Amino acid sequence: MQKKVLSEQALYYGNVKMPEHWEIDRNDLAHHILHSNLTNKKLQFSKTLSKLNTYLIDFNNLENKIALVNKNAFGNIYNPNEISSPLLNIDPIDLKNSPDFTMLYGVKVKDCFVRIYYENNRHKGNSWDIELTDNKFIMFPSINMYVIFNNQKENLNFIQTITYEHI
């Protein structure tokens, strides 16, 4: 008997481990996210975001043999006890131009988790919960819907999202 895997969905996650003196300035990144949300403008270039993005692209290329290029980047702020609406970073009508992967990065988060929905052949509606903490990333296929749960009662949670195309 032989076996051939036709399809696989993988989720990648871990802490961002930058070299010494190249650490991610999460305060700077939170400032850019706040400014973008207050002005209702696209997230502007920052050295901090560029360092994070370069790390994630290089890490996935070296460790997971996945070559990625940027599609989009935006930050979100979640109020205490806020639960996001179901999020999906693809356009079902235009899959060709939709991103392949979604990456969430915990800029300033506390008591937060992400629920990722997936299908397993005919078994629909499966979900997996994963905690999102400061300096942690979660990357998964953009075809998966997800919801962010901010369970803490005191502070805002800042989450950076970057979408990628697999090349």
Contacts in CASP RR format, 6 or more apart in sequence:
PFRMAT RR
TARGET T0000
AUTHOR 0000-0000-0000
METHOD contacts of the structure
MODEL  1
MQKKVLSEQALYYGNVKMPEHWEIDRNDLAHHILHSNLTNKKLQFSKTLS
KLNTYLIDFNNLENKIALVNKNAFGNIYNPNEISSPLLNIDPIDLKNSPD
FTMLYGVKVKDCFVRIYYENNRHKGNSWDIELTDNKFIMFPSINMYVIFN
NQKENLNFIQTITYEHI
9 118 0 8 1.000
9 140 0 8 1.000
9 141 0 8 1.000
9 144 0 8 1.000
10 64 0 8 1.000
10 140 0 8 1.000
10 141 0 8 1.000
11 116 0 8 1.000
11 128 0 8 1.000
11 130 0 8 1.000
11 138 0 8 1.000
11 139 0 8 1.000
11 140 0 8 1.000
12 60 0 8 1.000
12 64 0 8 1.000
12 137 0 8 1.000
12 138 0 8 1.000
12 139 0 8 1.000
12 140 0 8 1.000
13 130 0 8 1.000
13 136 0 8 1.000
13 137 0 8 1.000
13 138 0 8 1.000
13 139 0 8 1.000
14 136 0 8 1.000
14 137 0 8 1.000
14 138 0 8 1.000
15 135 0 8 1.000
15 136 0 8 1.000
15 137 0 8 1.000
16 24 0 8 1.000
16 52 0 8 1.000
16 55 0 8 1.000
16 56 0 8 1.000
16 105 0 8 1.000
16 135 0 8 1.000
16 136 0 8 1.000
16 137 0 8 1.000
18 24 0 8 1.000
18 51 0 8 1.000
18 55 0 8 1.000
22 51 0 8 1.000
24 48 0 8 1.000
24 51 0 8 1.000
24 52 0 8 1.000
24 55 0 8 1.000
24 135 0 8 1.000
25 48 0 8 1.000
26 48 0 8 1.000
26 106 0 8 1.000
26 107 0 8 1.000
26 108 0 8 1.000
26 134 0 8 1.000
26 135 0 8 1.000
26 158 0 8 1.000
27 108 0 8 1.000
28 46 0 8 1.000
28 47 0 8 1.000
28 48 0 8 1.000
29 46 0 8 1.000
29 48 0 8 1.000
29 49 0 8 1.000
29 52 0 8 1.000
29 107 0 8 1.000
29 158 0 8 1.000
29 160 0 8 1.000
30 107 0 8 1.000
30 108 0 8 1.000
30 158 0 8 1.000
32 43 0 8 1.000
32 44 0 8 1.000
32 46 0 8 1.000
32 48 0 8 1.000
32 49 0 8 1.000
33 43 0 8 1.000
33 75 0 8 1.000
33 76 0 8 1.000
33 77 0 8 1.000
33 107 0 8 1.000
33 158 0 8 1.000
33 160 0 8 1.000
34 77 0 8 1.000
34 158 0 8 1.000
35 44 0 8 1.000
36 42 0 8 1.000
36 43 0 8 1.000
36 44 0 8 1.000
36 74 0 8 1.000
36 75 0 8 1.000
37 75 0 8 1.000
37 76 0 8 1.000
37 77 0 8 1.000
42 74 0 8 1.000
43 49 0 8 1.000
43 73 0 8 1.000
43 74 0 8 1.000
43 75 0 8 1.000
49 73 0 8 1.000
49 160 0 8 1.000
52 105 0 8 1.000
52 160 0 8 1.000
52 162 0 8 1.000
53 70 0 8 1.000
53 73 0 8 1.000
53 162 0 8 1.000
56 68 0 8 1.000
56 103 0 8 1.000
56 105 0 8 1.000
56 137 0 8 1.000
56 139 0 8 1.000
56 162 0 8 1.000
57 68 0 8 1.000
57 69 0 8 1.000
57 70 0 8 1.000
57 164 0 8 1.000
60 66 0 8 1.000
60 67 0 8 1.000
60 68 0 8 1.000
60 139 0 8 1.000
61 67 0 8 1.000
61 68 0 8 1.000
66 101 0 8 1.000
66 166 0 8 1.000
67 166 0 8 1.000
67 167 0 8 1.000
68 100 0 8 1.000
68 101 0 8 1.000
68 164 0 8 1.000
68 165 0 8 1.000
68 166 0 8 1.000
68 167 0 8 1.000
69 164 0 8 1.000
69 165 0 8 1.000
69 167 0 8 1.000
70 162 0 8 1.000
70 163 0 8 1.000
70 164 0 8 1.000
70 165 0 8 1.000
71 99 0 8 1.000
71 163 0 8 1.000
71 164 0 8 1.000
71 165 0 8 1.000
72 89 0 8 1.000
72 99 0 8 1.000
72 161 0 8 1.000
72 162 0 8 1.000
72 163 0 8 1.000
73 160 0 8 1.000
73 161 0 8 1.000
73 162 0 8 1.000
73 163 0 8 1.000
74 160 0 8 1.000
74 161 0 8 1.000
75 107 0 8 1.000
75 158 0 8 1.000
75 159 0 8 1.000
75 160 0 8 1.000
75 161 0 8 1.000
76 84 0 8 1.000
76 148 0 8 1.000
76 158 0 8 1.000
76 159 0 8 1.000
76 161 0 8 1.000
77 156 0 8 1.000
77 157 0 8 1.000
77 158 0 8 1.000
77 159 0 8 1.000
78 84 0 8 1.000
78 112 0 8 1.000
78 148 0 8 1.000
78 150 0 8 1.000
78 156 0 8 1.000
78 157 0 8 1.000
78 159 0 8 1.000
79 150 0 8 1.000
79 156 0 8 1.000
80 150 0 8 1.000
80 152 0 8 1.000
80 153 0 8 1.000
80 154 0 8 1.000
80 155 0 8 1.000
80 156 0 8 1.000
81 150 0 8 1.000
81 151 0 8 1.000
81 152 0 8 1.000
81 153 0 8 1.000
82 150 0 8 1.000
83 147 0 8 1.000
83 148 0 8 1.000
83 149 0 8 1.000
83 150 0 8 1.000
84 147 0 8 1.000
84 148 0 8 1.000
84 149 0 8 1.000
85 147 0 8 1.000
86 117 0 8 1.000
86 145 0 8 1.000
86 146 0 8 1.000
86 147 0 8 1.000
87 145 0 8 1.000
87 146 0 8 1.000
87 147 0 8 1.000
87 148 0 8 1.000
88 142 0 8 1.000
88 144 0 8 1.000
88 145 0 8 1.000
88 146 0 8 1.000
89 98 0 8 1.000
89 99 0 8 1.000
89 102 0 8 1.000
89 142 0 8 1.000
89 161 0 8 1.000
89 163 0 8 1.000
90 98 0 8 1.000
90 99 0 8 1.000
90 142 0 8 1.000
90 143 0 8 1.000
91 97 0 8 1.000
91 98 0 8 1.000
98 142 0 8 1.000
99 142 0 8 1.000
99 163 0 8 1.000
99 164 0 8 1.000
99 165 0 8 1.000
100 141 0 8 1.000
100 142 0 8 1.000
100 164 0 8 1.000
100 165 0 8 1.000
100 166 0 8 1.000
101 139 0 8 1.000
101 140 0 8 1.000
101 141 0 8 1.000
101 142 0 8 1.000
101 163 0 8 1.000
101 164 0 8 1.000
101 165 0 8 1.000
101 166 0 8 1.000
102 139 0 8 1.000
102 140 0 8 1.000
102 141 0 8 1.000
102 142 0 8 1.000
102 144 0 8 1.000
102 146 0 8 1.000
102 161 0 8 1.000
102 162 0 8 1.000
102 163 0 8 1.000
102 164 0 8 1.000
103 137 0 8 1.000
103 138 0 8 1.000
103 139 0 8 1.000
103 161 0 8 1.000
103 162 0 8 1.000
103 163 0 8 1.000
103 164 0 8 1.000
104 114 0 8 1.000
104 132 0 8 1.000
104 137 0 8 1.000
104 138 0 8 1.000
104 139 0 8 1.000
104 148 0 8 1.000
104 159 0 8 1.000
104 160 0 8 1.000
104 161 0 8 1.000
105 135 0 8 1.000
105 136 0 8 1.000
105 137 0 8 1.000
105 159 0 8 1.000
105 160 0 8 1.000
105 161 0 8 1.000
105 162 0 8 1.000
106 112 0 8 1.000
106 132 0 8 1.000
106 133 0 8 1.000
106 134 0 8 1.000
106 135 0 8 1.000
106 136 0 8 1.000
106 137 0 8 1.000
106 157 0 8 1.000
106 158 0 8 1.000
106 159 0 8 1.000
106 160 0 8 1.000
107 134 0 8 1.000
107 158 0 8 1.000
107 159 0 8 1.000
107 160 0 8 1.000
108 134 0 8 1.000
108 155 0 8 1.000
108 156 0 8 1.000
108 157 0 8 1.000
108 158 0 8 1.000
109 132 0 8 1.000
109 133 0 8 1.000
109 134 0 8 1.000
109 150 0 8 1.000
109 157 0 8 1.000
109 158 0 8 1.000
109 159 0 8 1.000
110 134 0 8 1.000
110 152 0 8 1.000
110 154 0 8 1.000
110 155 0 8 1.000
110 157 0 8 1.000
111 150 0 8 1.000
111 151 0 8 1.000
111 152 0 8 1.000
112 131 0 8 1.000
112 132 0 8 1.000
112 133 0 8 1.000
112 148 0 8 1.000
112 149 0 8 1.000
112 150 0 8 1.000
112 151 0 8 1.000
112 152 0 8 1.000
112 157 0 8 1.000
112 159 0 8 1.000
113 129 0 8 1.000
113 130 0 8 1.000
113 131 0 8 1.000
113 132 0 8 1.000
113 148 0 8 1.000
113 149 0 8 1.000
113 151 0 8 1.000
114 129 0 8 1.000
114 130 0 8 1.000
114 132 0 8 1.000
114 138 0 8 1.000
114 146 0 8 1.000
114 147 0 8 1.000
114 148 0 8 1.000
114 149 0 8 1.000
115 127 0 8 1.000
115 128 0 8 1.000
115 129 0 8 1.000
115 146 0 8 1.000
115 147 0 8 1.000
115 149 0 8 1.000
116 127 0 8 1.000
116 128 0 8 1.000
116 129 0 8 1.000
116 130 0 8 1.000
116 138 0 8 1.000
116 140 0 8 1.000
116 144 0 8 1.000
116 145 0 8 1.000
116 146 0 8 1.000
117 125 0 8 1.000
117 126 0 8 1.000
117 127 0 8 1.000
117 144 0 8 1.000
117 145 0 8 1.000
117 146 0 8 1.000
117 147 0 8 1.000
118 125 0 8 1.000
118 126 0 8 1.000
118 127 0 8 1.000
118 128 0 8 1.000
118 144 0 8 1.000
119 125 0 8 1.000
119 126 0 8 1.000
120 126 0 8 1.000
130 138 0 8 1.000
132 138 0 8 1.000
132 148 0 8 1.000
132 159 0 8 1.000
139 164 0 8 1.000
140 146 0 8 1.000
142 163 0 8 1.000
148 157 0 8 1.000
148 159 0 8 1.000
150 157 0 8 1.000
END
